[in-house]
Amino acid sequence: MRLEPGNSLTRFFSSLVTILALLVFGFVAWKAFDTWRSDPAVKGIEQILQEQK
Protein backbone atom coordinates (compact mmCIF):
# COMPACT_ATOMS: atom_id res chain seq x y z
CA MET A 1 0.00 0.00 0.00
CA ARG A 2 1.49 3.34 -1.01
CA LEU A 3 0.51 6.38 1.01
CA GLU A 4 0.09 9.77 -0.61
CA PRO A 5 2.09 12.60 0.97
CA GLY A 6 -0.23 14.70 3.08
CA ASN A 7 -2.62 11.81 3.60
CA SER A 8 -4.27 12.01 7.02
CA LEU A 9 -3.15 8.45 7.77
CA THR A 10 0.45 9.38 6.94
CA ARG A 11 0.27 12.42 9.21
CA PHE A 12 -1.21 10.31 12.00
CA PHE A 13 1.58 7.72 11.82
CA SER A 14 4.21 10.45 11.55
CA SER A 15 2.87 12.10 14.70
CA LEU A 16 2.65 8.76 16.46
CA VAL A 17 6.26 7.91 15.61
CA THR A 18 7.42 11.35 16.76
CA ILE A 19 5.59 11.02 20.08
CA LEU A 20 6.94 7.50 20.63
CA ALA A 21 10.48 8.63 19.82
CA LEU A 22 10.21 11.45 22.37
CA LEU A 23 8.86 9.07 24.99
CA VAL A 24 11.67 6.58 24.36
CA PHE A 25 14.26 9.37 24.53
CA GLY A 26 12.79 10.63 27.81
CA PHE A 27 12.75 7.14 29.31
CA VAL A 28 16.36 6.45 28.31
CA ALA A 29 17.49 9.84 29.66
CA TRP A 30 15.63 9.24 32.93
CA LYS A 31 17.16 5.76 33.33
CA ALA A 32 20.65 7.11 32.54
CA PHE A 33 20.23 9.87 35.15
CA ASP A 34 18.88 7.38 37.70
CA THR A 35 21.78 5.00 37.07
CA TRP A 36 24.28 7.85 37.34
CA ARG A 37 22.77 9.07 40.63
CA SER A 38 22.87 5.59 42.15
CA ASP A 39 26.53 5.05 41.20
CA PRO A 40 28.64 4.52 44.35
CA ALA A 41 31.44 6.68 42.92
CA VAL A 42 29.06 9.63 42.56
CA LYS A 43 27.85 9.14 46.12
CA GLY A 44 31.48 9.07 47.31
CA ILE A 45 32.24 12.31 45.49
CA GLU A 46 29.15 13.95 47.00
CA GLN A 47 30.23 12.81 50.47
CA ILE A 48 33.74 14.25 49.97
CA LEU A 49 32.27 17.56 48.79
CA GLN A 50 29.97 17.71 51.82
CA GLU A 51 32.90 17.08 54.16
CA GLN A 52 34.86 19.94 52.60
CA LYS A 53 32.09 22.49 53.31
C-alpha positions as CSV (number, residue, x, y, z in Angstrom):
1,M,0.0,0.0,0.0
2,R,1.5,3.3,-1.0
3,L,0.5,6.4,1.0
4,E,0.1,9.8,-0.6
5,P,2.1,12.6,1.0
6,G,-0.2,14.7,3.1
7,N,-2.6,11.8,3.6
8,S,-4.3,12.0,7.0
9,L,-3.1,8.4,7.8
10,T,0.4,9.4,6.9
11,R,0.3,12.4,9.2
12,F,-1.2,10.3,12.0
13,F,1.6,7.7,11.8
14,S,4.2,10.5,11.6
15,S,2.9,12.1,14.7
16,L,2.7,8.8,16.5
17,V,6.3,7.9,15.6
18,T,7.4,11.4,16.8
19,I,5.6,11.0,20.1
20,L,6.9,7.5,20.6
21,A,10.5,8.6,19.8
22,L,10.2,11.5,22.4
23,L,8.9,9.1,25.0
24,V,11.7,6.6,24.4
25,F,14.3,9.4,24.5
26,G,12.8,10.6,27.8
27,F,12.7,7.1,29.3
28,V,16.4,6.4,28.3
29,A,17.5,9.8,29.7
30,W,15.6,9.2,32.9
31,K,17.2,5.8,33.3
32,A,20.6,7.1,32.5
33,F,20.2,9.9,35.1
34,D,18.9,7.4,37.7
35,T,21.8,5.0,37.1
36,W,24.3,7.8,37.3
37,R,22.8,9.1,40.6
38,S,22.9,5.6,42.2
39,D,26.5,5.1,41.2
40,P,28.6,4.5,44.3
41,A,31.4,6.7,42.9
42,V,29.1,9.6,42.6
43,K,27.9,9.1,46.1
44,G,31.5,9.1,47.3
45,I,32.2,12.3,45.5
46,E,29.1,13.9,47.0
47,Q,30.2,12.8,50.5
48,I,33.7,14.3,50.0
49,L,32.3,17.6,48.8
50,Q,30.0,17.7,51.8
51,E,32.9,17.1,54.2
52,Q,34.9,19.9,52.6
53,K,32.1,22.5,53.3
